[in-house]
Amino acid sequence: MTFSTIIVMLIVGIAMLSIGFATKKRWLKFLSIIPLAVSIWQIAILFLMGL
């Protein structure tokens, strides 16, 4: 995954989470966990490779 793809997934996850809170849709909040988790995991792997 490229860094720009990771950032886009992070932005999509944050947008889904904020829309879920704004509309009070519980399923959207749970669905936003997937792109957030993937992007945070990939960022962690990138930083761990640098160590």
N, C-alpha and C positions, 0 to 999 in steps of 0.2 A: 504494500500500500504506500502510495506517495504521501508526502507531508500535506500537500494541498487536499488530497482526498480525506485524510484524517481530520483536517480542520473543517471541511465541508460537512462531514458526518457529525462532528461536534456541534456545529451550528444548527444542523437539522434537528439533532436531539434536543438542544436547548429550546429551539423554536417549538417543537412538539410539546415539550414540557410546559412552556409558558402558555401555549394555546390550551393545553389540558387544564391548567389552573384557572385560566380566564373563563373557559366554558364549563368548568366543573365536570369534565368527562374523565371518569376514573380509568377507563380503558385506554385513553390516549396517554395518560400519565404512565401507565404500565408499559405501553408500547414504546414510549420514548426512552425507556431504560436500555433497549437493545442498541441503538446507535451510540448512546452515551457510553455504555460499557465497552463497546468495541473500540471507539475512538480513544478512550482513556487507557485501555489496555495497550493499544498500539503506540501511544505516546510514551507509556511506561517502558515498553520494549525498546523504543528508540533511545531513550535516555539511558537505559541499562546497557545498551550496546556501546555507548560512549565511555562507560566506566572501565 
